[in-house]
């Protein structure tokens, strides 16, 4: 049962990642691109979680937590950049 569920999860995560990459490329504003990159990192976390479930090696969840922390810090840094860019034209 788990291999079937993880196969479906990988397919859906791949489709979502494809749509996010299109949004990153076509994004009319920098904020859209930043949100797309954040979403892409969340999809990566989901893929790592599905892989950990499929293999039974839950050590990969530590990698997912580390990626989540790095993605959070990167999103905050991009947000601060956008705010500072808006104040000084």
N, C-alpha and C positions, 0 to 999 in steps of 0.2 A: 504494500500500500504506500509506503514512504517513497519508493522510487517513482511511482506514478505522480504523486503529489509534488515532489520536487521537480520532476520534468515539466509539469504544468507551471510551477512557479518560475522556473528558468525561462520558459517561453514567454510568460507574461512580463517578467522583468526585462527580457530582451526587447520586446515590443515597446515597453515604456521607455527604455533607454534610447531606442531609435527615435521616438517622438520627442524626447528631451533634447537629443542632439540636433534635430531639426529646429527646435525652438531656440537653441543656442546660436545656431547659424543665422536664422531668420530674425532673431529678436530685434525689434526696432530700437530698444534702449539698452543701456548698459545694465540697468537693474534687471531686465528680463534675462540677460545673459548670466548675471550673478545668481539669480534664482534657479536658472537651468543647471548651473554647475553644482549648486547645493542639492538639487534634486537628483542629479547624477551620482553624487556621493551617497545619498540615501539609498538609491537603487543598488549601488555597490555593497552597501551594508546588508541589504536584503539578500543579495546574491551570496554573500559570505555566510549569512545565517542559513540559507537553504543548503549550501554546500556542507556546512557543519552538521546539519540534520541528516543529510544523505549519507555522509561518511561515518557519522557517529563520533567524530573527533571534535569535541566541543572546545578544544583549545583555539579553534578558529574564532570563537566568539570574543576572545580577548583582542584579536586583530580587528574585529568589527567595532568593538568599543574604542579602540585607539583611533580607527578611521573616523568614528563619530566625533571624537574630541577634536581631531585636527580639522574636520569639516566645520565644526562649530566655530572654532577660532578663526578659520579662514573667512567664514561668512561675516563674523563680527568685524574683521579687518576690512573687508570689502564695503560693508555698510559705513564704517567710519570714513573710508575713502570717499564714498559718495556724498556723505554729509559735508566733509571738508571741501569737496569740489564744488558743492552748491553755494557755499558761503563766499568763495573767492572766485569770481568769474574770470 
